[in-house]
Amino acid sequence: MVNLSLNLCGLELRNPILPAAGPTTRDGAALLDVANNGAGGLVAKTVTKEPSEPPRPNLAKIKNGLLSTQFSSEIPIKRWLNQEYQKAKSSGLPLIANIGYNAEEIAEIAPQVVEAGADALELTVRPISDDPSSVMKATEVTKDVVDVPVFVKLSLQVPDITEFAKAAEEAGADGIVAIDAVGPCLAIDVNTARPLLGSKNGYGWLSGPPIKPLALRCVMDIVRKVDVPVIGAGGVSGERDVAEFIMAGAAAVELCTAAITRGSKIYGLTADGLSKFMRSRGYESLEDFRGLALRHLPEEPAPTKIKHPEVLTSKCTGCALCLKDCPYDAVSIIGETARIDPKKCTGCGLCVSVCKPRALRI
């Protein structure tokens, strides 16, 4: 029997798939929709002392990803305190409220947000320098005024994300969330020669599948640096992405872009897919494979001896994906089975990574 539930710093989540603070968690009704579609818990959109006035247009779909200039909520904090948080709480799921952006502002609104029903806080802090002092201060003042778990969300806009994560932990953070959207980035409409977004210079912040490898690397690095739970965020769009983050050591994940582009049903679909994935591999709980990839990191110094892929003929379907993608012309298809030319093969491993039937291995 597969069990997807987990206890995250005292929060009982029915599965590890949370929404990230963003358009799909913009108010209480949206949060209820996320809950009704299978998320494990809730994360409300970033709330600040004053509502934001984002430039328009502020969202643009690009190849495999999304550019955004939306940041904090456009809804006044008073309405969040009086209506939106309570509406979200009616779902029965744990509610994490994201607040920002500096220590003074956070210290003022944190107690109000908790009093309004937040079960935990997620801090989005804008560092004012290359050292983690602003993150530490925001964490410390929050822990001084509330008694709920405090998570700190980090971005790549810092010199060393592991240093900032460790500093947040030392300041009292109960957990780390990594990573936020990446940027600034630019996309141009070639039909009009204008940027897709209405922000200054047309700049936006990239989210979705293109940033997942960056997020995974950050999560793995942070997990090895801190002793508090790490929530992975960035590019999660299905159960295999969730599995990767958990294998990298994440306690849970946050998902936003896929919910924007595919709808809130993605939460339940991903949870169901994760359950099937675990069942197929004999995992009964998340702990069975959490951090598993940390046991299989390549040795140092990295091996340089060429190893040619082995073709598992019983699995090969002759689909020719390896033939199409090999940059060294080392693959041929003979009798509907792949063949590797050892004189041309450099052991790069690309063919193994594209083989859908998993008929190649090194």
Secondary structure, DSSP 8 states (H G I E B T S, - for coil): --B--EEETTEEESSSEEE-SSGGGSSHHHHHHHHHTT-SSEEEEEE-SS-----SS-EEEETTEEEE---S-SS-HHHIIIIIHHHHHTT-S-EEEEEEE-HHHHHHHHHHHHHTT-SEEEEEE--SSSSTHHHHHHHHHHHHH--S-EEEEE-SSSS-HHHHHHHHHHTT-SEEEE---EEEE--EETTTTEESS-SGGG-EEEESGGGHHHHHHHHHHHHTT-SS-EEEESS--SHHHHHHHHHTT-SEEEE-HHHHHH-THHHHHHHHHHHHHHHHHT--BGGGTTTGGGGG---SS---S----EE-TTT-----HHHHH-TTS-EEEETTEEEE-TTT-----HHHHH-TT--EE-
